[in-house]
Amino acid sequence: MLNEILQTIPQVVIDGLTLGAVYAVIALGYTMVYGILELINFAHGEIFMSGAFIGTAILIVLTGMGWVSAVPAIVMLITVLVLTAVLTGLLGMGIERVAYRPLRNAPRLIPLITAIGISFLLQDIVRFIAELQKGNYIVTGPNLFKDQISIKASSISAIFNDASIKTSFVIVLVTAVIMMIGLDIFVNRTKWGMAMRAVAQDRETASLMTVNVNKVISITFFIGSALGGATGVLFAVQYGTIDPYIGFILGLKAFTAAVLGGIGNIRGAMLGGLLLGLLEMFASANLTLLSGGVFGAEYKDVFAFAILIIVLLFKPEGLLGKPVTEKV
C-alpha cells in the first residue's frame, strides 16, 4: 500500500500546490480584514467569484477583438489580472464603505450577518448578468495555455510515477507566490503596512497617533479584494469553467486555511492554504486506498477538515498564530 501511495506523490504535490496557492491568496483577504476589524468577511469568497467572472468576461472580449493571435498569452493574462484586481479592489472598498463602516461599533453578530447577506447578493447579481448575457450562468473562458509539461519523476526514483502539468499550473503558482511575497513585503516594509499593523494592534491608539484609520481599513479591503479577484482569474485560467457558486465552497475552505495557519497572521494564511491544498489532493488520490474502498475521493473534504480539527484541538490559535487575550 505504501508503494502505491508513494507513486501518486509527484502528481499530488503538483495539484496540491496549485489548489493550495489559490486557497492561500484568498485566505489572505480573510486574515487581513480579521486582523484589523476582527470581522469575518464572508463576502470575500464572492469577491473571488466576481473576479473570476470579470476576468473571464475581459478575456472573452479581448479574444473577440483578436488579441489572442496578436499578443502573447502571458501579456494578455497580466493585463486581465491588473484590470480585474483594480475592479474587485474597488468593489471591496465599496462594500466596506456602504455595508461595514456604518456597523463598525455594532455588536459583532450584525456585521457578520451583513457579510452573509452581501455574499448572497453578489451571487445573484453575477448569476443574473451571466444568464442575461450568455443564457447560462455556467461560463467557460478561452483556453490560453494548452500545453502539457511531462515530469519524469520515475528518473528520480522508480517508486514514483511520472506526472504531467498544464502550463497554466506554472503560471498560477508563480503568480500566486509573487502576490503573497508582494503582500508580505508591503505589510512589513512600507509606511502603509506599518499603519495597518498599528491599526490591527490597537485601533483607538493608532487614531490618536494621527493614523487615518478609515483610510487604512479601506486600503486593507482594497488589497484583500484585489488579491481575491486576481486569484479568481487564475482559478478560471487553471480550471476553465466557473459558476456563481464557486466562491462559497472555496471561500469556506480559504477561511479554514486562514484558521489553520492562525487567523490574523498573514504568513499563517499562506502556510494554511498550501497545507490544505496538499491534504485535499492527497486524500483525493489515496483515500480509497487508505480506507480499503470504504471512502472514495468525494470524501476528501472530510479528511482535510478532520486534520484541521485535530490541529486546532492541540493548537487552537493555529499553526503560526499566537494566543491573545480579549480586548476590554
MARMILUM-597386 format. One line per 8 residues: number of its first residue (from 1); their letters; for each residue x, y, z of N, C-alpha, C. Coordinates in steps of 0.05 Angstrom, whole numbers. Layout:
NUM> A> X:Y:Z:X:Y:Z:X:Y:Z ~ ...
# end
This chain:
1> MLNEILQT> 17:-24:0:0:0:0:17:25:0 ~ 39:24:16:57:47:17:69:54:-10 ~ 76:34:-25:87:38:-52:67:52:-70 ~ 42:43:-68:21:55:-85:16:84:-78 ~ 18:91:-52:15:119:-43:38:135:-53 ~ 62:124:-50:86:139:-59:86:145:-89 ~ 74:126:-104:73:130:-133:57:155:-141 ~ 37:162:-124:19:185:-130:31:212:-121
9> IPQVVIDG> 53:211:-105:63:235:-92:69:258:-112 ~ 84:253:-134:91:275:-152:66:290:-162 ~ 45:275:-171:21:288:-181:6:302:-159 ~ 6:290:-135:-8:302:-112:5:328:-105 ~ 31:329:-105:46:354:-98:39:376:-118 ~ 39:369:-144:34:388:-165:5:400:-162 ~ -14:381:-161:-42:390:-159:-48:404:-132 ~ -35:394:-111:-39:406:-84:-28:434:-82
17> LTLGAVYA> -5:439:-94:7:466:-93:-10:485:-109 ~ -21:476:-132:-38:494:-148:-62:502:-132 ~ -77:482:-121:-101:488:-106:-94:503:-81 ~ -72:495:-67:-64:508:-43:-57:537:-46 ~ -44:544:-69:-37:572:-75:-62:589:-78 ~ -83:577:-91:-109:591:-93:-121:596:-65 ~ -122:575:-49:-132:578:-22:-117:599:-6 ~ -90:598:-9:-73:616:7:-78:645:1
25> VIALGYTM> -80:652:-25:-84:680:-32:-112:690:-23 ~ -132:672:-26:-159:680:-17:-159:683:14 ~ -145:665:27:-143:666:57:-131:692:67 ~ -113:704:50:-100:729:58:-121:751:62 ~ -142:751:44:-163:771:47:-178:768:73 ~ -185:743:80:-198:739:106:-181:748:130 ~ -156:739:129:-139:744:152:-132:774:156 ~ -129:788:133:-123:817:135:-146:832:148
33> VYGILELI> -170:827:138:-194:841:149:-198:833:178 ~ -195:807:185:-199:799:212:-178:812:230 ~ -153:813:221:-132:825:237:-138:853:245 ~ -151:869:228:-156:897:233:-183:902:246 ~ -204:889:236:-231:894:245:-243:872:263 ~ -229:850:265:-240:826:278:-267:819:266 ~ -269:822:240:-293:816:225:-287:793:205 ~ -304:772:206:-301:750:186:-317:758:162
41> NFAHGEIF> -303:767:141:-316:778:117:-325:755:98 ~ -348:743:104:-357:720:88:-364:728:59 ~ -365:753:53:-369:761:25:-344:759:8 ~ -321:753:22:-295:752:7:-295:730:-14 ~ -308:707:-8:-309:686:-28:-323:694:-53 ~ -343:711:-50:-359:721:-73:-343:742:-88 ~ -325:757:-75:-308:775:-89:-288:759:-107 ~ -278:737:-96:-262:719:-113:-278:709:-137
49> MSGAFIGT> -303:701:-133:-320:692:-155:-325:715:-175 ~ -330:739:-165:-334:762:-183:-309:767:-200 ~ -286:764:-187:-261:767:-202:-258:747:-224 ~ -267:722:-219:-266:701:-239:-284:708:-263 ~ -308:719:-257:-326:726:-279:-317:751:-293 ~ -307:771:-279:-297:796:-292:-273:789:-310 ~ -255:773:-299:-231:765:-315:-238:749:-340 ~ -257:730:-337:-266:714:-359:-280:731:-380
57> AILIVLTG> -296:750:-371:-310:768:-390:-290:785:-406 ~ -270:796:-392:-249:811:-406:-234:794:-426 ~ -227:769:-418:-214:751:-436:-230:745:-461 ~ -256:740:-457:-274:735:-480:-275:759:-499 ~ -277:783:-487:-278:807:-503:-252:811:-519 ~ -229:807:-505:-202:810:-518:-198:789:-540 ~ -208:765:-534:-206:744:-554:-222:751:-579 ~ -246:762:-575:-263:770:-597:-251:793:-613
65> MGWVSAVP> -234:809:-600:-220:831:-614:-195:821:-629 ~ -188:795:-626:-165:784:-640:-139:787:-625 ~ -140:792:-598:-116:795:-582:-100:769:-580 ~ -114:746:-580:-101:721:-576:-79:716:-597 ~ -85:722:-621:-65:718:-643:-44:740:-644 ~ -51:764:-634:-34:787:-637:-15:792:-613 ~ -24:782:-589:-9:788:-564:-2:762:-550 ~ 22:760:-539:29:735:-524:9:730:-502
73> AIVMLITV> 4:705:-497:-16:697:-476:-10:708:-449 ~ 16:709:-442:24:718:-415:19:748:-412 ~ 24:763:-433:18:792:-433:-12:797:-429 ~ -28:781:-444:-57:783:-442:-66:777:-414 ~ -54:756:-402:-62:748:-375:-55:770:-354 ~ -31:781:-357:-23:802:-338:-42:826:-340 ~ -49:834:-365:-68:856:-370:-95:850:-355 ~ -105:826:-359:-130:818:-347:-128:818:-316
81> LVLTAVLT> -106:807:-306:-102:806:-277:-102:834:-264 ~ -88:853:-277:-87:880:-267:-114:894:-267 ~ -128:892:-290:-155:904:-293:-174:892:-272 ~ -174:865:-270:-192:852:-251:-186:859:-222 ~ -160:860:-216:-152:867:-188:-161:895:-181 ~ -159:914:-199:-168:941:-194:-198:942:-190 ~ -213:929:-207:-242:929:-206:-252:915:-180 ~ -241:892:-174:-250:878:-149:-241:892:-124
89> GLLGMGIE> -217:905:-126:-208:922:-103:-227:944:-97 ~ -236:958:-119:-256:980:-115:-283:969:-105 ~ -290:944:-114:-315:932:-105:-313:927:-75 ~ -290:916:-66:-285:911:-37:-287:937:-21 ~ -274:958:-31:-275:984:-17:-304:994:-15 ~ -319:991:-37:-347:1000:-37:-364:984:-17 ~ -360:958:-15:-374:942:4:-368:951:33 ~ -342:956:38:-334:965:65:-347:992:72
97> RVAYRPLR> -347:1010:52:-358:1037:57:-388:1037:62 ~ -402:1020:46:-432:1020:47:-443:1002:69 ~ -431:978:71:-443:957:87:-430:953:115 ~ -403:958:117:-389:952:142:-383:976:159 ~ -376:998:146:-368:1022:162:-390:1032:180 ~ -415:1033:171:-436:1043:189:-441:1024:213 ~ -431:999:211:-436:979:232:-411:974:248 ~ -391:991:246:-365:985:258:-367:982:289
105> NAPRLIPL> -385:998:301:-388:997:330:-412:980:339 ~ -424:966:320:-447:949:327:-437:923:339 ~ -454:907:352:-446:881:362:-435:864:338 ~ -416:846:344:-402:832:323:-420:815:305 ~ -442:806:316:-460:789:301:-473:804:277 ~ -477:830:280:-491:846:260:-474:848:234 ~ -448:856:235:-432:856:211:-429:828:198 ~ -429:808:215:-426:780:205:-450:773:187
113> ITAIGISF> -474:779:197:-499:774:182:-499:791:157 ~ -490:816:159:-488:834:135:-470:821:114 ~ -447:810:123:-428:798:104:-441:774:90 ~ -456:758:104:-470:736:92:-491:746:71 ~ -505:768:79:-524:780:60:-511:790:35 ~ -488:804:38:-473:814:14:-464:790:-3 ~ -457:768:10:-448:744:-5:-471:734:-23 ~ -495:731:-12:-517:722:-29:-525:742:-50
121> LLQDIVRF> -522:767:-44:-529:789:-63:-510:787:-87 ~ -484:785:-82:-465:783:-104:-469:758:-121 ~ -475:735:-108:-481:711:-123:-503:715:-143 ~ -526:727:-133:-549:730:-150:-545:751:-172 ~ -530:773:-165:-525:793:-186:-508:781:-208 ~ -487:767:-201:-470:754:-222:-485:734:-238 ~ -502:718:-225:-518:698:-239:-537:711:-259 ~ -550:734:-250:-569:748:-267:-555:759:-291
129> IAELQKGN> -531:772:-288:-516:784:-310:-507:762:-329 ~ -496:740:-318:-486:718:-335:-509:706:-352 ~ -532:701:-339:-555:690:-354:-565:709:-375 ~ -564:735:-369:-573:756:-387:-556:756:-412 ~ -529:754:-408:-510:756:-430:-506:730:-445 ~ -505:708:-431:-497:682:-443:-520:662:-445 ~ -542:667:-430:-564:648:-429:-560:625:-410 ~ -537:625:-397:-529:604:-378:-510:616:-358
137> YIVTGPNL> -513:608:-332:-496:620:-312:-469:605:-309 ~ -467:582:-322:-441:567:-323:-426:577:-347 ~ -402:588:-342:-387:601:-363:-360:587:-367 ~ -352:583:-392:-326:572:-398:-310:593:-413 ~ -286:600:-403:-270:620:-416:-251:608:-437 ~ -237:626:-451:-218:616:-471:-194:602:-458 ~ -184:582:-471:-161:567:-461:-135:579:-471 ~ -122:595:-454:-98:609:-462:-74:592:-462
145> FKDQISIK> -72:573:-443:-48:556:-440:-55:527:-443 ~ -51:516:-467:-60:489:-474:-38:468:-470 ~ -13:477:-469:9:457:-469:10:441:-443 ~ 19:416:-446:24:399:-422:54:395:-419 ~ 63:395:-394:91:390:-389:93:364:-374 ~ 110:345:-384:113:319:-371:137:320:-352 ~ 133:311:-327:155:310:-308:162:280:-303 ~ 187:274:-309:196:246:-307:205:240:-278
153> ASSISAIF> 185:238:-261:191:232:-232:204:205:-229 ~ 199:187:-248:209:160:-246:240:160:-249 ~ 251:181:-261:280:182:-264:294:189:-237 ~ 278:201:-219:289:207:-192:289:181:-176 ~ 266:167:-177:264:141:-163:243:124:-177 ~ 248:98:-179:229:80:-192:203:79:-177 ~ 203:87:-151:178:86:-135:157:105:-147 ~ 166:129:-156:147:150:-165:136:144:-193
161> NDASIKTS> 111:152:-197:100:153:-224:107:179:-237 ~ 108:180:-264:112:205:-278:87:223:-274 ~ 91:249:-274:69:268:-271:67:287:-294 ~ 44:298:-299:41:318:-320:28:343:-309 ~ 36:365:-320:24:391:-311:17:408:-335 ~ -5:423:-332:-11:443:-353:7:467:-350 ~ 12:481:-372:28:505:-370:16:525:-351 ~ -11:525:-349:-26:543:-332:-19:539:-302
169> FVIVLVTA> -11:514:-295:-3:508:-268:20:526:-259 ~ 41:527:-277:65:542:-271:57:572:-268 ~ 40:582:-287:31:610:-286:16:616:-260 ~ -3:598:-253:-18:602:-228:-1:602:-204 ~ 17:583:-202:34:580:-178:53:604:-176 ~ 67:611:-198:86:633:-197:72:660:-190 ~ 49:664:-203:34:689:-198:25:691:-169 ~ 14:668:-159:5:668:-131:27:673:-111
177> VIMMIGLD> 51:661:-117:74:665:-99:83:694:-100 ~ 84:706:-124:91:734:-127:72:752:-111 ~ 46:746:-112:26:762:-97:30:759:-67 ~ 36:735:-58:40:730:-30:65:744:-19 ~ 87:742:-35:112:755:-27:108:785:-27 ~ 95:795:-48:90:824:-51:74:835:-27 ~ 54:820:-19:38:829:4:54:829:30 ~ 70:808:33:87:806:57:106:829:59
185> IFVNRTKW> 119:836:36:137:859:36:122:885:42 ~ 98:888:29:82:912:34:75:916:63 ~ 66:894:76:57:896:104:80:901:123 ~ 103:889:117:126:891:136:146:912:130 ~ 146:924:105:168:942:98:158:970:90 ~ 132:975:88:123:1001:78:109:1017:100 ~ 106:1043:95:92:1060:114:63:1052:118 ~ 49:1046:96:21:1038:98:19:1011:112
193> GMAMRAVA> 38:993:107:39:968:121:42:971:151 ~ 59:990:159:63:996:187:37:1007:199 ~ 23:1024:184:-2:1035:193:-23:1013:197 ~ -23:994:178:-42:971:180:-36:955:205 ~ -11:950:211:-4:934:235:-11:949:260 ~ -8:976:259:-14:992:283:-45:992:288 ~ -61:994:267:-90:993:270:-99:965:280 ~ -86:944:270:-92:917:278:-87:913:308
201> QDRETASL> -65:926:317:-57:923:345:-76:938:364 ~ -82:963:357:-100:979:374:-110:1003:358 ~ -135:1000:349:-147:1020:331:-149:1048:343 ~ -157:1049:369:-161:1075:382:-135:1089:386 ~ -114:1075:396:-88:1087:400:-76:1096:373 ~ -79:1080:352:-69:1088:326:-82:1114:316 ~ -108:1117:321:-121:1142:312:-111:1166:328 ~ -104:1161:353:-93:1183:369:-65:1191:360
209> MTVNVNKV> -52:1172:347:-24:1177:336:-25:1187:307 ~ -48:1199:300:-53:1212:273:-54:1192:250 ~ -58:1166:256:-63:1147:234:-92:1150:225 ~ -96:1153:199:-123:1155:188:-135:1127:186 ~ -150:1119:207:-160:1092:210:-178:1084:187 ~ -196:1102:179:-215:1096:157:-200:1090:131 ~ -179:1106:126:-163:1102:101:-149:1076:102 ~ -137:1069:125:-123:1044:128:-141:1020:124
217> ISITFFIG> -165:1021:135:-185:1000:132:-193:998:103 ~ -198:1021:89:-205:1020:61:-183:1007:44 ~ -158:1014:50:-135:1003:35:-133:973:40 ~ -139:964:65:-138:936:71:-159:921:55 ~ -183:932:53:-204:919:37:-197:919:7 ~ -185:941:-2:-177:943:-30:-156:921:-37 ~ -135:919:-20:-114:899:-25:-125:871:-24 ~ -140:865:-2:-151:838:1:-169:830:-22
225> SALGGATG> -186:849:-30:-205:844:-52:-191:842:-79 ~ -171:858:-83:-155:857:-108:-141:830:-110 ~ -129:821:-88:-116:794:-89:-137:772:-94 ~ -160:774:-81:-181:755:-84:-191:754:-113 ~ -195:778:-125:-205:779:-153:-184:768:-172 ~ -159:775:-168:-138:765:-186:-136:735:-184 ~ -139:724:-159:-139:695:-156:-162:682:-170 ~ -185:696:-171:-208:686:-187:-201:682:-216
233> VLFAVQYG> -185:701:-227:-176:699:-255:-158:674:-258 ~ -140:671:-239:-121:648:-240:-137:621:-239 ~ -158:621:-222:-175:597:-219:-188:591:-246 ~ -199:612:-258:-213:608:-284:-194:599:-306 ~ -169:609:-306:-149:601:-325:-142:571:-321 ~ -139:563:-296:-130:536:-289:-152:515:-294 ~ -176:522:-285:-197:501:-285:-218:505:-307 ~ -218:528:-321:-234:532:-345:-263:540:-341
241> TIDPYIGF> -278:525:-325:-307:530:-322:-313:543:-295 ~ -330:563:-295:-337:577:-270:-367:580:-268 ~ -377:583:-244:-405:590:-240:-408:608:-215 ~ -431:620:-210:-433:640:-188:-430:628:-160 ~ -428:601:-158:-428:589:-132:-400:578:-124 ~ -380:583:-141:-353:573:-135:-342:587:-111 ~ -350:612:-106:-339:628:-84:-347:617:-57 ~ -370:603:-55:-379:595:-28:-361:574:-16
249> ILGLKAFT> -357:551:-31:-341:529:-20:-312:536:-19 ~ -302:551:-40:-274:559:-40:-268:579:-18 ~ -288:597:-14:-285:617:8:-285:604:35 ~ -302:584:38:-303:569:64:-276:555:69 ~ -265:543:48:-240:528:51:-217:548:56 ~ -218:571:42:-197:591:47:-198:602:75 ~ -223:606:85:-226:615:113:-215:593:132 ~ -220:568:126:-209:546:141:-179:546:141
257> AAVLGGIG> -167:552:117:-138:554:115:-127:577:132 ~ -142:599:133:-133:622:150:-134:614:180 ~ -154:599:188:-156:590:216:-134:569:222 ~ -129:551:203:-108:531:206:-81:544:210 ~ -75:564:194:-49:578:197:-48:597:220 ~ -71:607:229:-72:627:251:-85:652:241 ~ -111:655:247:-127:677:236:-114:704:245 ~ -111:722:226:-98:747:232:-68:747:226
265> NIRGAMLG> -57:724:220:-28:721:214:-25:716:184 ~ -12:735:170:-11:734:141:6:710:131 ~ 29:705:144:45:682:136:31:656:143 ~ 16:657:165:0:633:173:-21:626:152 ~ -34:647:141:-54:643:120:-42:629:95 ~ -18:638:88:-4:626:65:2:597:71 ~ 13:591:94:20:564:102:-5:546:103 ~ -26:557:116:-51:542:119:-63:535:92
273> GLLLGLLE> -62:553:73:-73:548:46:-58:526:31 ~ -32:528:32:-15:508:18:-19:480:31 ~ -20:479:57:-24:453:71:-52:441:65 ~ -72:458:65:-99:449:60:-101:438:31 ~ -89:452:12:-89:442:-16:-75:415:-19 ~ -52:412:-5:-38:387:-7:-53:364:7 ~ -65:370:30:-81:350:44:-105:340:27 ~ -118:360:15:-142:354:-1:-134:337:-25
281> MFASANLT> -113:343:-39:-105:328:-62:-94:300:-54 ~ -81:299:-31:-71:273:-21:-95:254:-16 ~ -116:266:-3:-139:250:4:-154:242:-22 ~ -155:260:-41:-169:254:-66:-156:231:-81 ~ -129:229:-79:-115:208:-94:-113:182:-78 ~ -114:184:-51:-107:160:-36:-128:151:-15 ~ -150:165:-13:-169:158:8:-182:131:4 ~ -188:124:-21:-199:98:-27:-180:76:-18
289> LLSGGVFG> -155:80:-23:-134:60:-16:-131:58:15 ~ -130:81:28:-126:82:57:-150:70:72 ~ -174:74:62:-198:64:76:-207:37:66 ~ -191:24:49:-199:-2:39:-224:-2:22 ~ -228:20:8:-251:23:-11:-276:33:2 ~ -275:38:29:-300:48:43:-306:77:34 ~ -286:94:33:-289:122:25:-276:127:-2 ~ -290:142:-18:-279:149:-44:-267:177:-44
297> AEYKDVFA> -258:186:-67:-245:213:-69:-264:235:-61 ~ -291:231:-63:-310:252:-57:-310:259:-27 ~ -297:242:-11:-295:248:18:-270:263:26 ~ -257:274:6:-231:288:11:-234:311:31 ~ -257:325:30:-262:348:48:-263:338:77 ~ -276:315:81:-278:304:108:-250:299:119 ~ -232:288:103:-205:282:111:-190:308:119 ~ -192:328:101:-178:353:106:-188:367:131
305> FAILIIVL> -215:367:134:-226:381:158:-221:366:183 ~ -219:339:182:-212:323:205:-184:330:215 ~ -166:333:196:-138:342:203:-139:370:217 ~ -156:388:205:-159:415:217:-168:413:246 ~ -188:397:251:-200:395:278:-178:384:297 ~ -163:364:288:-142:353:306:-121:374:312 ~ -113:390:292:-93:411:296:-103:432:316 ~ -128:440:312:-139:462:329:-145:452:358
313> LFKPEGLL> -149:426:361:-153:415:388:-128:418:405 ~ -104:415:391:-79:417:406:-67:445:404 ~ -74:460:383:-64:487:380:-86:506:370 ~ -104:514:388:-128:529:380:-122:555:365 ~ -99:567:369:-92:592:356:-82:588:328 ~ -79:563:319:-69:557:292:-39:552:292 ~ -28:544:269:0:536:268:19:558:274 ~ 14:582:263:32:605:267:19:627:284
321> GKPVTEKV> -5:622:294:-19:642:310:-8:644:338 ~ -13:666:352:-4:669:379:-29:672:397 ~ -29:660:421:-51:663:439:-55:693:446 ~ -80:702:444:-86:730:450:-108:732:472 ~ -107:754:487:-128:758:507:-148:777:495 ~ -173:774:504:-194:791:494:-190:820:502 ~ -194:838:483:-192:867:489:-216:876:505 ~ -212:891:526:-234:901:542:-235:932:541
# end
